[in-house]
């Protein structure tokens, strides 16, 4: 039978067993990375750095894991805190970077014409939606983005999300509601004509 997370955690804590912990990391790293990619609005390099930091912190704090939540939920809490701490540090630089992004877009000059362009735009539509979703997530406040990522992408209940975010359930519901309104508005501009 497959060894449970709880057994691996016990081995890691009681026996200081790094192999058991490595197996826990292997089981949960893709979910933690995916969570962080959404929180960072698609910044994969940053998400991977924060995932590494999450697992280092989780290892250091494993003794304090009380099984009051699933291990994955506890990891999301650490990951979200790592992201929030990093976002606070970056606040000033982020504001500077926004202008550079716009400048880099340019207008593409005289790229493809006619049917070539139409084909390229069809091809790009899937990629564009992904980018739009990441941009849309970027318009949310940190609290709204964190709430929507926990409830929709990590599939947590409002109660579990409240544990991850360390706030009351009512606050989670408010953030999710506001986030949905903002995302609707942001994505409406993309919506293809019927």
Backbone as JSON, one array per atom type, in Angstrom:
{
  "sequence": "XXXXXXXXXXXXXXXXXXXXXXXXXXXXXXXXXXXXXXXXXXXXXXXXXXXXXXXXXXXXXXXXXXXXXXXXXXXXXXXXXXXXXXXXXXXXXXXXXXXXXXXXXXXXXXXXXXXXXXXXXXXXXXXXXXXXXXXXXXXXXXXXXXXXXXXXXXXXXXXXXXXXXXXXXXXXXXXXXXXXXXXXXXXXXXXXXX",
  "N": [[0.85, -1.21, 0.0], [0.34, 2.31, -0.59], [2.41, 4.63, 1.04], [1.16, 6.91, 3.41], [0.77, 10.53, 3.48], [0.79, 11.39, 6.12], [2.24, 9.38, 7.43], [4.73, 9.68, 6.2], [5.33, 12.26, 7.07], [5.55, 11.82, 9.81], [7.81, 10.12, 9.85], [9.7, 11.91, 8.84], [9.72, 13.89, 10.83], [10.11, 12.51, 13.32], [12.25, 10.73, 12.81], [14.04, 12.42, 11.59], [14.11, 12.14, 8.84], [15.22, 12.6, 5.75], [14.74, 11.48, 3.31], [12.1, 10.67, 3.42], [10.95, 13.19, 3.57], [11.73, 14.21, 1.11], [10.16, 12.66, -0.56], [7.64, 13.64, 0.11], [7.91, 16.23, -0.89], [8.18, 15.61, -3.6], [5.63, 14.62, -4.14], [4.0, 16.87, -3.78], [5.06, 19.09, -5.08], [4.35, 19.98, -7.71], [1.73, 20.92, -7.46], [2.07, 23.0, -5.62], [3.8, 24.64, -7.06], [2.11, 25.3, -9.23], [0.11, 26.72, -7.91], [1.63, 28.94, -7.03], [2.43, 30.0, -9.47], [0.06, 31.03, -10.41], [-0.47, 32.91, -8.41], [1.68, 34.63, -8.8], [0.95, 35.68, -11.16], [1.78, 34.35, -13.49], [4.58, 34.45, -13.55], [7.0, 32.42, -14.0], [9.68, 31.87, -13.22], [9.97, 33.26, -10.8], [7.92, 31.99, -9.39], [8.95, 29.39, -9.18], [11.24, 29.85, -7.61], [9.99, 30.72, -5.26], [8.59, 28.42, -4.63], [10.62, 26.69, -3.94], [11.56, 27.99, -1.67], [9.28, 27.72, -0.1], [9.24, 24.93, 0.44], [11.6, 24.65, 1.87], [11.02, 26.19, 4.14], [8.82, 24.74, 5.04], [10.01, 22.32, 5.74], [11.64, 23.2, 7.87], [9.65, 23.91, 9.64], [8.16, 21.68, 10.11], [7.71, 20.23, 12.44], [5.84, 21.76, 13.72], [3.54, 21.3, 12.36], [0.29, 20.48, 12.78], [-1.58, 18.72, 11.8], [-4.08, 19.81, 11.58], [-5.11, 20.59, 9.3], [-5.18, 19.48, 5.85], [-2.05, 18.29, 4.58], [-1.33, 19.43, 2.12], [-2.88, 21.76, 2.13], [-1.74, 23.14, 4.24], [0.77, 23.56, 3.13], [0.03, 25.29, 1.02], [-0.6, 27.49, 2.52], [1.89, 28.29, 3.55], [3.21, 28.79, 1.13], [1.65, 30.89, 0.11], [2.13, 32.85, 2.02], [4.89, 33.22, 1.59], [4.8, 34.3, -0.98], [3.34, 36.67, -0.49], [5.1, 38.03, 1.24], [7.25, 38.38, -0.5], [6.0, 39.93, -2.48], [5.49, 42.27, -1.09], [8.11, 43.16, -0.72], [8.76, 43.7, -3.35], [7.11, 45.73, -4.18], [7.79, 48.54, -4.89], [9.55, 48.21, -7.12], [7.9, 46.83, -8.87], [6.01, 48.75, -9.61], [7.6, 50.44, -11.12], [8.24, 48.74, -13.26], [5.91, 48.35, -14.75], [5.49, 50.36, -16.7], [7.6, 49.89, -18.45], [6.88, 47.43, -19.58], [4.67, 48.13, -21.19], [5.88, 49.83, -23.02], [7.57, 48.03, -24.33], [5.83, 46.49, -25.85], [5.21, 47.66, -28.34], [4.1, 48.19, -31.82], [4.38, 46.17, -33.49], [5.04, 46.73, -36.1], [5.32, 46.2, -39.66], [4.25, 43.41, -39.78], [2.82, 40.29, -40.42], [0.46, 40.0, -43.19], [-3.0, 40.28, -44.26], [-4.49, 37.11, -44.93], [-2.56, 35.55, -43.75], [-2.09, 36.9, -41.35], [-4.59, 36.58, -40.17], [-4.64, 33.82, -39.78], [-2.49, 33.55, -38.03], [-3.51, 34.98, -35.89], [-5.63, 33.38, -35.06], [-4.22, 31.15, -34.24], [-2.79, 32.27, -32.17], [-4.74, 32.81, -30.35], [-5.44, 31.0, -28.26], [-3.11, 31.09, -26.7], [-3.19, 33.78, -26.12], [-5.43, 33.98, -24.47], [-4.53, 32.7, -22.2], [-2.48, 34.42, -21.43], [-4.02, 36.71, -21.09], [-5.55, 35.89, -18.93], [-3.6, 35.72, -16.99], [-2.81, 38.39, -16.93], [-5.21, 39.48, -16.14], [-5.46, 38.39, -13.58], [-3.42, 39.84, -12.49], [-4.55, 42.37, -12.14], [-5.96, 42.25, -9.84], [-6.17, 42.9, -6.3], [-3.66, 41.93, -3.89], [-4.85, 40.4, -1.86], [-7.31, 39.67, -2.99], [-6.46, 38.19, -5.21], [-5.11, 36.11, -3.95], [-7.25, 34.88, -2.61], [-8.93, 34.02, -4.72], [-7.28, 32.27, -6.11], [-6.85, 30.28, -4.17], [-9.49, 29.3, -3.76], [-10.5, 28.62, -6.33], [-8.42, 27.64, -8.1], [-6.91, 26.0, -6.4], [-8.93, 24.63, -5.38], [-10.1, 24.77, -2.84], [-12.3, 24.82, 0.03], [-14.26, 27.62, 1.29], [-13.73, 27.75, 3.99], [-11.31, 26.31, 4.26], [-9.7, 27.95, 2.69], [-9.73, 30.23, 4.26], [-8.21, 29.35, 6.39], [-5.72, 28.97, 5.09], [-5.18, 31.6, 4.33], [-5.25, 32.89, 6.69], [-7.41, 34.44, 7.71], [-10.8, 35.64, 8.49], [-13.69, 33.66, 7.44], [-15.73, 35.15, 6.22], [-14.33, 37.3, 5.15], [-12.83, 36.06, 3.16], [-14.91, 35.32, 1.42], [-15.82, 37.85, 0.63], [-13.52, 38.85, -0.7], [-13.34, 36.98, -2.81], [-15.72, 37.48, -4.15], [-15.36, 40.17, -4.98], [-13.1, 39.81, -6.57], [-14.09, 38.18, -8.63], [-15.85, 39.97, -9.91], [-14.02, 41.89, -10.87], [-12.42, 40.29, -12.54], [-14.25, 39.47, -14.45], [-14.8, 41.92, -15.69], [-12.23, 42.53, -16.66], [-11.75, 40.4, -18.42], [-13.83, 40.62, -20.18], [-13.23, 42.4, -22.19], [-11.7, 40.86, -23.81], [-13.35, 38.87, -24.71], [-14.53, 36.84, -27.35], [-16.44, 37.86, -30.22], [-19.84, 36.91, -30.5]],
  "CA": [[0.0, 0.0, 0.0], [1.1, 3.56, -0.68], [2.64, 5.29, 2.33], [0.37, 8.15, 3.47], [1.5, 11.76, 3.83], [0.94, 11.44, 7.58], [3.36, 8.48, 7.79], [5.97, 10.33, 5.74], [5.59, 13.4, 7.97], [6.02, 11.24, 11.07], [9.2, 9.68, 9.63], [10.54, 13.1, 8.67], [9.84, 14.59, 12.11], [10.66, 11.67, 14.39], [13.55, 10.17, 12.43], [14.8, 13.4, 10.81], [14.29, 11.37, 7.62], [15.16, 13.49, 4.59], [14.17, 10.74, 2.17], [10.64, 10.77, 3.59], [10.57, 14.55, 3.21], [11.91, 14.35, -0.35], [8.98, 12.06, -1.18], [6.55, 14.62, 0.29], [8.16, 17.31, -1.86], [7.89, 15.08, -4.92], [4.17, 14.51, -4.25], [3.25, 18.13, -3.7], [5.71, 20.26, -5.68], [3.69, 20.54, -8.89], [0.56, 21.69, -7.0], [2.57, 24.23, -4.99], [4.29, 25.49, -8.17], [0.95, 25.8, -9.99], [-0.49, 27.74, -7.04], [2.48, 30.13, -7.04], [2.41, 30.6, -10.82], [-1.15, 31.86, -10.49], [-0.31, 34.05, -7.5], [2.64, 35.58, -9.39], [0.4, 36.06, -12.46], [2.5, 33.75, -14.61], [6.04, 34.61, -13.5], [7.44, 31.06, -13.67], [10.97, 31.86, -12.51], [9.69, 33.67, -9.43], [7.11, 30.93, -8.77], [9.84, 28.27, -8.85], [12.05, 30.29, -6.46], [9.13, 30.74, -4.07], [8.26, 27.02, -4.31], [11.8, 26.18, -3.22], [11.52, 28.63, -0.35], [8.15, 27.1, 0.61], [9.59, 23.59, 0.94], [12.63, 24.83, 2.9], [10.31, 26.63, 5.34], [7.98, 23.63, 5.5], [10.92, 21.37, 6.42], [12.03, 23.79, 9.15], [8.49, 24.05, 10.54], [7.37, 20.46, 10.05], [7.32, 19.83, 13.81], [4.67, 22.54, 14.15], [2.36, 20.9, 11.59], [-0.57, 19.79, 13.75], [-2.58, 17.92, 11.07], [-5.42, 20.4, 11.68], [-5.5, 20.76, 7.9], [-4.41, 18.56, 5.01], [-0.67, 18.76, 4.39], [-1.31, 20.31, 0.94], [-3.45, 23.05, 2.52], [-0.7, 23.78, 5.06], [1.79, 24.03, 2.18], [-0.5, 26.47, 0.32], [-0.52, 28.61, 3.47], [3.29, 28.73, 3.57], [3.5, 29.34, -0.21], [0.97, 32.18, -0.01], [2.88, 33.79, 2.86], [6.16, 33.52, 0.88], [4.45, 35.2, -2.09], [2.96, 37.98, 0.06], [6.32, 38.68, 1.74], [8.01, 38.79, -1.68], [5.26, 41.01, -3.15], [5.74, 43.5, -0.31], [9.48, 43.6, -1.03], [8.85, 44.15, -4.74], [6.13, 46.79, -4.46], [8.32, 49.71, -5.6], [10.09, 47.83, -8.43], [6.78, 46.46, -9.73], [5.41, 49.97, -10.16], [8.5, 50.91, -12.17], [8.26, 47.83, -14.4], [4.66, 48.37, -15.52], [5.67, 51.22, -17.87], [8.53, 49.23, -19.38], [6.11, 46.41, -20.3], [3.85, 48.78, -22.22], [6.79, 50.34, -24.05], [8.12, 46.91, -25.09], [4.85, 45.87, -26.74], [5.32, 48.23, -29.69], [2.9, 47.88, -32.61], [4.7, 45.04, -34.37], [5.44, 47.19, -37.43], [4.61, 45.6, -40.8], [4.42, 41.95, -39.65], [2.09, 39.53, -41.44], [-0.68, 40.73, -43.74], [-4.13, 39.51, -44.79], [-4.89, 35.81, -44.4], [-1.48, 35.12, -42.86], [-2.35, 37.51, -40.05], [-5.8, 35.95, -39.62], [-4.25, 32.49, -39.3], [-1.63, 33.76, -36.86], [-4.31, 35.43, -34.75], [-6.34, 32.18, -34.57], [-3.21, 30.33, -33.57], [-2.37, 32.97, -30.96], [-5.88, 33.07, -29.46], [-5.31, 30.17, -27.05], [-2.02, 31.66, -25.9], [-3.63, 35.1, -25.67], [-6.35, 33.84, -23.35], [-3.71, 32.37, -21.03], [-1.81, 35.66, -21.04], [-5.06, 37.6, -20.58], [-5.94, 35.42, -17.6], [-2.52, 36.13, -16.09], [-2.91, 39.85, -16.79], [-6.42, 39.74, -15.37], [-5.11, 38.12, -12.18], [-2.53, 40.91, -12.04], [-5.31, 43.58, -11.78], [-6.56, 42.05, -8.53], [-5.33, 43.18, -5.14], [-3.02, 40.69, -3.44], [-5.81, 39.62, -1.07], [-8.3, 39.1, -3.93], [-5.8, 37.16, -6.03], [-4.85, 34.97, -3.07], [-8.53, 34.2, -2.33], [-9.46, 33.35, -5.92], [-6.38, 31.15, -6.4], [-7.1, 29.18, -3.22], [-10.84, 28.72, -3.9], [-10.77, 28.07, -7.65], [-7.34, 26.84, -8.66], [-6.52, 24.95, -5.45], [-10.15, 23.9, -5.1], [-10.34, 24.71, -1.39], [-13.55, 25.42, 0.51], [-14.02, 28.94, 1.88], [-13.14, 27.53, 5.32], [-9.89, 25.95, 4.07], [-9.02, 29.15, 2.19], [-9.58, 31.11, 5.41], [-7.05, 28.83, 7.13], [-4.52, 29.26, 4.3], [-4.93, 33.04, 4.28], [-5.22, 33.41, 8.06], [-8.41, 35.5, 7.88], [-12.15, 35.07, 8.66], [-14.37, 33.13, 6.24], [-16.46, 36.26, 5.58], [-13.35, 38.1, 4.39], [-12.54, 35.27, 1.96], [-16.07, 35.44, 0.52], [-15.8, 39.22, 0.08], [-12.42, 38.94, -1.68], [-13.69, 36.17, -3.98], [-16.79, 38.21, -4.87], [-14.74, 41.33, -5.66], [-12.18, 39.31, -7.6], [-14.89, 37.72, -9.77], [-16.32, 41.17, -10.61], [-12.89, 42.5, -11.59], [-11.98, 39.38, -13.6], [-15.28, 39.56, -15.5], [-14.57, 43.17, -16.42], [-10.95, 42.45, -17.37], [-11.81, 39.41, -19.5], [-14.89, 40.99, -21.12], [-12.62, 43.08, -23.34], [-11.12, 39.82, -24.67], [-14.36, 37.91, -25.16], [-14.77, 36.87, -28.8], [-17.83, 38.21, -30.61], [-20.71, 35.74, -30.76]],
  "C": [[0.88, 1.25, 0.0], [1.22, 4.18, 0.71], [1.88, 6.62, 2.33], [1.28, 9.34, 3.77], [1.79, 11.77, 5.33], [2.12, 10.56, 8.04], [4.7, 9.09, 7.38], [6.35, 11.49, 6.66], [6.15, 12.88, 9.29], [7.48, 10.8, 10.95], [10.13, 10.87, 9.56], [10.79, 13.78, 10.01], [10.57, 13.75, 13.14], [12.07, 11.19, 14.05], [14.46, 11.14, 11.7], [15.12, 12.81, 9.43], [14.1, 12.25, 6.38], [14.6, 12.79, 3.35], [12.65, 10.81, 2.22], [10.18, 12.16, 3.17], [10.69, 14.77, 1.7], [10.71, 13.76, -1.09], [7.76, 12.99, -1.04], [6.68, 15.77, -0.72], [7.76, 16.84, -3.26], [6.37, 15.01, -5.16], [3.49, 15.85, -4.44], [3.85, 19.28, -4.5], [4.96, 20.83, -6.88], [2.46, 21.36, -8.5], [1.0, 23.03, -6.4], [3.08, 25.19, -6.07], [3.13, 26.11, -8.94], [0.25, 26.92, -9.21], [0.31, 29.04, -7.13], [2.52, 30.79, -8.41], [1.18, 31.48, -10.99], [-1.02, 33.09, -9.6], [0.63, 35.09, -8.11], [2.19, 36.04, -10.77], [1.31, 35.6, -13.6], [4.0, 33.94, -14.63], [6.66, 33.28, -13.02], [8.73, 31.01, -12.87], [10.76, 32.22, -11.04], [8.91, 32.57, -8.7], [8.0, 29.76, -8.33], [10.74, 28.61, -7.65], [11.23, 30.23, -5.17], [8.72, 29.33, -3.65], [9.4, 26.41, -3.51], [11.81, 26.71, -1.78], [10.42, 28.0, 0.52], [8.55, 25.77, 1.23], [10.71, 23.65, 1.99], [11.95, 25.23, 4.22], [9.45, 25.51, 5.91], [8.84, 22.61, 6.27], [11.29, 21.9, 7.8], [10.88, 23.79, 10.15], [7.64, 22.78, 10.65], [6.88, 20.0, 11.43], [6.06, 20.56, 14.28], [3.41, 22.21, 13.34], [1.49, 20.01, 12.46], [-1.63, 18.92, 13.09], [-3.98, 18.51, 11.22], [-5.96, 20.69, 10.27], [-4.77, 19.68, 7.11], [-3.02, 19.16, 4.81], [-0.61, 19.73, 3.21], [-1.83, 21.71, 1.3], [-2.45, 23.84, 3.35], [0.4, 24.33, 4.16], [1.32, 25.27, 1.42], [-0.4, 27.7, 1.22], [0.9, 29.17, 3.48], [3.64, 29.4, 2.24], [2.9, 30.74, -0.35], [1.69, 33.24, 0.83], [4.22, 34.18, 2.23], [5.89, 34.53, -0.23], [4.12, 36.6, -1.57], [4.19, 38.74, 0.55], [7.14, 39.2, 0.57], [7.33, 39.98, -2.38], [5.48, 42.34, -2.42], [7.12, 44.06, -0.63], [9.56, 44.24, -2.41], [8.0, 45.36, -5.07], [6.69, 47.92, -5.33], [8.8, 49.32, -7.0], [8.95, 47.48, -9.39], [6.17, 47.69, -10.38], [6.29, 50.53, -11.27], [8.41, 50.07, -13.42], [7.03, 47.93, -15.3], [4.83, 49.2, -16.8], [6.56, 50.56, -18.92], [7.79, 48.18, -20.22], [5.34, 47.02, -21.46], [4.74, 49.24, -23.36], [7.3, 49.2, -24.94], [7.15, 46.34, -26.12], [4.98, 46.37, -28.17], [4.07, 47.96, -30.48], [3.22, 46.8, -33.63], [5.09, 45.46, -35.77], [4.66, 46.51, -38.53], [4.83, 44.09, -40.78], [3.66, 41.24, -40.76], [0.9, 40.34, -41.96], [-1.8, 39.77, -44.11], [-4.37, 38.18, -44.11], [-3.81, 35.24, -43.48], [-1.74, 35.62, -41.45], [-3.55, 36.86, -39.38], [-5.45, 34.59, -39.03], [-3.42, 32.61, -38.02], [-2.48, 34.15, -35.65], [-5.14, 34.28, -34.18], [-5.4, 31.36, -33.7], [-2.85, 30.94, -32.22], [-3.49, 33.07, -29.92], [-5.8, 32.28, -28.16], [-4.26, 30.75, -26.12], [-2.46, 33.01, -25.32], [-4.56, 34.98, -24.47], [-5.56, 33.57, -22.07], [-3.03, 33.64, -20.51], [-2.82, 36.63, -20.45], [-5.47, 37.2, -19.16], [-4.87, 35.85, -16.59], [-2.54, 37.63, -15.86], [-4.1, 40.21, -15.93], [-6.14, 39.5, -13.89], [-4.24, 39.26, -11.62], [-3.3, 42.18, -11.66], [-5.93, 43.45, -10.39], [-5.6, 42.53, -7.43], [-4.71, 41.86, -4.7], [-4.01, 39.8, -2.7], [-6.84, 38.94, -1.98], [-7.68, 37.97, -4.73], [-5.57, 35.9, -5.19], [-6.14, 34.18, -2.84], [-9.02, 33.42, -3.55], [-8.59, 32.15, -6.28], [-6.66, 29.99, -5.46], [-8.44, 28.5, -3.51], [-11.06, 28.06, -5.26], [-9.66, 27.17, -8.16], [-6.92, 25.72, -7.71], [-7.73, 24.18, -4.96], [-10.41, 23.74, -3.6], [-11.72, 25.28, -1.08], [-13.22, 26.81, 1.06], [-13.35, 28.8, 3.25], [-11.65, 27.21, 5.21], [-9.1, 27.17, 3.6], [-8.77, 30.13, 3.34], [-8.38, 30.67, 6.26], [-5.75, 29.19, 6.41], [-4.15, 30.75, 4.41], [-4.89, 33.67, 5.67], [-6.19, 34.56, 8.26], [-9.79, 34.86, 8.06], [-12.77, 34.63, 7.34], [-15.09, 34.24, 5.48], [-15.56, 37.1, 4.7], [-13.0, 37.38, 3.09], [-13.66, 35.45, 0.95], [-16.11, 36.81, -0.15], [-14.73, 39.35, -1.0], [-12.75, 38.18, -2.95], [-14.73, 36.9, -4.82], [-16.2, 39.38, -5.65], [-13.85, 40.88, -6.81], [-12.96, 38.88, -8.83], [-15.39, 38.91, -10.59], [-15.2, 41.76, -11.47], [-12.45, 41.62, -12.75], [-12.96, 39.42, -14.77], [-15.03, 40.79, -16.36], [-13.3, 43.08, -17.26], [-11.02, 41.51, -18.56], [-12.87, 39.76, -20.54], [-14.3, 41.62, -22.37], [-12.04, 42.06, -24.31], [-12.19, 39.01, -25.37], [-14.61, 37.99, -26.65], [-16.23, 37.22, -29.09], [-18.6, 36.93, -30.88], [-21.12, 35.74, -32.22]]
}
